Every structure is written in structure tokens, then in C-alpha cells.
Amino acid sequence: MNLGKNNPNIIKIGKIFKKNNYEFYLVGGALRDLLLNKQPYDFDFATNATPEEIITLFPNNIKTGIKHGTIGIIFNKKIFEITTYRIEKEYENNRAPKQVEYTKNLLKDLERRDFTINAIAMDIFNFNIIDCYNGKKDLNKKIIRCIGNPNKRLEEDALRILRAARFSSTLNFNIEKNTLISMKYKKENILMISKERIKNEFHKLLEGINIQKGIYYLKKVDFFKNFFNLEIKTKVIKKIALLDKNKFYLKAITILTIKKPIKELKEKLTLLKFSNKEIKLILFYRGIIDNNNIFNVKKLSDIRYLLSKSTREHYKEIIDIYKALKGKNKRYLFIIKNIKRKKLLKNPLSLKDLKINGKDIQNLEQIENKNIGKILNMLLRCVIENPKLNTKNYLIKKIKTLKVNVFHSF
């Protein structure tokens, strides 16, 4: 394990701590990834130096996490988070400790952590591993297990219930029996967690390598029942595995909530602190699916109409959702075959593709402004049926054949 070769700054920082007689250990997710032969990205370190002592050693720092003993030191223009060994006292609201007490004992610090696989420490100089809770053994067996009494651990911080499900997805691990029993027993405490944190864990879970497993565990703790008022069936979970990775997160939510009325879905997504952009795109997907625009494709003009509704930007996502819902049936293959030819994408698909615009229509006699939008949409439908009709002369002639009462019925 050559940590220093790829991360010389870490060794330099560690030497400063060591020179001043402080301990310095790599902990958390970065160490877990290293032990799993994965490339770590965010490094976390623990030390017996107090926050004040860390600040003295590294005057260039960020103190945003000082309340919990974490100092972000700025070293060679990079930020490294160093946390003082700590003991967490009584928790409040099933989430945060009321009081943090610093300790000089690394083992006490490891004892407060959530799962055995996250309670390992390593000396970065001699690679000596401190593993009091058999975290390496659980890593090898691909098991997520609470440290000590799982009821107590999950009572302290209910977010750990979702973190366990998330790790099952991102690591493709199974949750140990007693931990899972406690997750079910303490599941109501999830409702106490801030919606931002819930959404964040859900997002990470849906970016894992075994999403079906993660969702299976979420079902076990009534996640979808509590937050979406939905019962997710196993066959729906299996469909998610068929999605490609582009915008996977939003497409997966679309499928998981496919039975939810759009108005209620919007309310639930808003409650869970999804961004307006995310909500808009999920509801956009649902609008196309719910209106059966893709399920009714039979001919080329139907594909053009689908593309006009889903736009050139998002049509791939719509088709991918359809593939997940219905499989690679004849309709799907017909759509893909013709879109791959790319000729369809060059056809007029939106109002801006028309060879006529609102100003052109305004110049025509006896056309009321309130009807211009209706006329443009009717012309678009016309050229979607037959792209060769998209000429200014033809469209002007077509307008003259339209009657106002037709506009009102559009």
C-alpha cells in the first residue's frame, strides 16, 4: 500500500503531527476504500491533538466543523479534514450529540462510530491497522454491522438506518441480521431526520453498484410508505436495473413513483427538498409516460411527435424509461432503429424549427394575436406528419385554410 506516492501532502501533514508528538491516523471511508482496493477520494484523519492545537500547527485553516472537533487545514492549496478523537454524549432528535467531549484515546473515538467497517484506523507511516471491532473481517465478508448494541447505535442517530441501506447499495454488502432487526424496530425515527439528509442518502443509494439491494432494505424500513405513501413491488425494483447511467437518479425515481398521481408526487418531492430543476424533470418524464406518447408509437410521424414532446435534449431518457418499463419489445426496437439513423432528429420537431414565426403570422390579415400560439402548434403538428411541408409558402397557405373555431377546439 503506497499511500505516500500518490498523496505526498498526506505524508507531509502527518510528519508535522508526528514531529509535535501527536498521533495521526487515516480513518473512515478512505481507509475502507483502500482496504477494498478501491481508489479513495476524500481522506479523513483523526488525531489526539485538540482543535486549538491543530489550528496552531496549521494557521491556514477552515473552522466550519470546529463544533464537532473537525478542522479543515489548507495545505498546498488543498483542504484536508482532521478531527480530534472524541466521545459523543447524549443525542437529541435521533441525530446529533448534545455534547462532544475530546479524548486522547483512539479506541474511545472508534467506539462511537456507526458500523464496524467504518471503525478502523491506520497509521500512515507503518500501515499498522487498529481494528477493535473486526471491521476488516466484515469487509471481507461484505457485511454491514453496527458497533455494539444496534438498537443503541440506531437510537443515537436514525440516519444510520439509511446509511446502512446506502452502503448495501454502494458497496454491494449485506446487512447483518441483528442490525437489520434493529433497523426495522427503529424505523419510525427516520421521520425525525432533516429532509435534506434523507434526500442526500437516497441519492447516494441510487448511485450504487447494487441499487436493487439498497431499495430492498429501504422497503424493509417502510421508506417508500412513509415518504411517498407507496408500496414498491419487487418487479418495479427489477426494472430500475435496466436503466442506463445517464440521469439514472431521476429516471429511477420516476419509475419507483410511477403509480403516484403527479400532483401528490410533486408535493412529496418538494417535501424531501428536491430542487425545482429535479422536480421539473421528473414530472416532465411522467407527463410523457402518462400521456402514452411513447406507448402509441406505430409509424415514423409518431416518433417525430414523441421527439417533439420529449425534446432533442431529453428523448434518450424517455426512451430509456420506456425500455425499463416494457423491455426491448418491437415498438422499442422500431424507435431505436429509426432514431439511430439520425435523419429524424434533423426533421422539424419544435416551434423554432418552423419556417414561419409569430411575426410572419401577425403580418397576415384578420389573425388575432391570441390565436398565434394555437396556429403555430397546429402547423407544427402538420409538419411533424410530413416534414416536406415545412416551407414558408405552404405554411402561409395552410394558415389561410384554418378557421377561428378550429383554433378554439385545439
Beta strands, then each sheet from edge to edge (+ up, - down):
strand 1: 25-27
strand 2: 44-47
strand 3: 61-62
strand 4: 70-75
strand 5: 78-84
strand 6: 86-88
strand 7: 91-92
strand 8: 96-97
strand 9: 100-102
strand 10: 121-123
strand 11: 129-130
strand 12: 143-144
strand 13: 174-175
sheet 1: 3+ 4- 5+ 2+ 1- 10+ 11-
sheet 2: 6+ 9-
sheet 3: 7+ 8-
sheet 4: 12+ 13+
end
